[in-house]
Amino acid sequence: MKERLIEVKNPHGLHARPAALFVQKAASHPGKVLIGKGEKEGDAKSILTVMSLGIEPGETIRLRAEGEKEQAEALLDALQAIAQDQTI
């Protein structure tokens, strides 16, 4: 399982539209995708899980993705881009 720590730079954190885009992208991956903040961790394919973490701008989140190395890395790159996009 590939893991990455990401600083959220979106000015709204992962709320509403950014969270929906994030979950949509995670759901496109065939393997397990987890998101964590602090001690909490859950399914990154679930909008309820992502929203319940209350991820604010400047916070660091942990992402983990199962699957082939290239696929998992590509997914983590895409999720990082969403979390750091300041225009969404």
N, C-alpha and C positions, 0 to 999 in steps of 0.2 A: 504494500500500500504506500503510495507517494504522499508526502506531507509537506505543507508549506505554511509559514506564518505570513500574514498580510496585514498591513496597516490600511484601514479604511479611510480613503481620502474624499469620498463622495460627501458633499456638504450636508446631505440629509441622512448620512449613515446608510444602513440597509433597511429602509422603510419604504412602504408603498411601491412605487414604480421600480426603483433599483432592486428591491427584494423580489419582485415578480420576474424581472429579467434574469436575476441570479438563479432563481428556482427553475425557471424555464430551461436555462442552459444546463444546470445540474441534472435535470430530468432527461436530457437528451443523451446522457452517458449511460451505457448499459450496466456498469458496475455500481457498487455502493459508493456514495459520496457523503461525507460527514462534515459538519461545520461546528466549531466550538468557540466559546468565549469563556475565559476563566475556567471554572470547574464544569461548566455545562457543555454538553455535546449532543448533537442530534442529526437527523436526516436532512441534508441540504436540499433534498427534492421536495420538502414539505414547506409550504408558505407559512403555516402556523409555527413550525419550529424556528424558521429564520426570523420571523417577526417577534416571537416570544423571547429571543435572545436580546432584543433591544439594543442592537449594535449602532453606536453613535460614531460620528466623524472622529478620527484620530485614534480609535481603539484598534487593538490588534486581535485578529481572529485566526483560528487554526483551521485549515482545510485538509482533508484527507480523501484520496480517491483510489479506488481499487481498479485493477485492469492492467492491460499492457502498458509498459513504461511510456511509450510515445503518446498513447491515447490519454493516459492519466495526466501526463505533463501538459498536453494541449488543453485539456479541460481546466487544469489549475491556472494556466495562462489566461484563458478566457474568463474564468471567475475572478481572477485578480484584476483584469481589465475593467470588469463591471464595478467591483468594489472601489476601484481607484478613479473611475471616470467622474470628473467634476461637472459634466454637462447634463447628466441624466436628471 
